[in-house]
């Protein structure tokens, strides 16, 4: 089992920045790929970014490329999502997720999920 806890969300103005963190615990964390997803009210959960265990492979959604960066520190069991140039349309609950193989952009391929952290971008 892997437990995930997100933090770092909040209210920020258009053009601002936030850094989300996802701390993992559990003896099976080793070797996991991590992903960030988001869900806005009335919309389906959507892929944001993913990273392999080594950090050598990353994927990002087109809507966030050039603005968001995913990274991880395995010594701290933590994944990060640095969000710059935030826009009102980035407003959503952001979730981190983990799976025991290569990173994926599909929501239904992740085994473990955090509880989510709210990000609100005001115009």
QUICORSUL-V259284 format. One record per helix or strand of 2 or more residues. SS is the DSSP state (H for helix, E for strand). FROM is the first residue (numbers start at 1). TO is the last residue. Records with the same first field share a line. If there is no record, write none. Layout:
SS: FROM-TO ; FROM-TO
//
This chain:
E: 3-7 ; 10-13 ; 18-25 ; 33-39 ; 46-51 ; 58-60 ; 68-73 ; 78-83 ; 92-99 ; 112-113 ; 117-122
H: 74-76 ; 88-90 ; 107-109
//
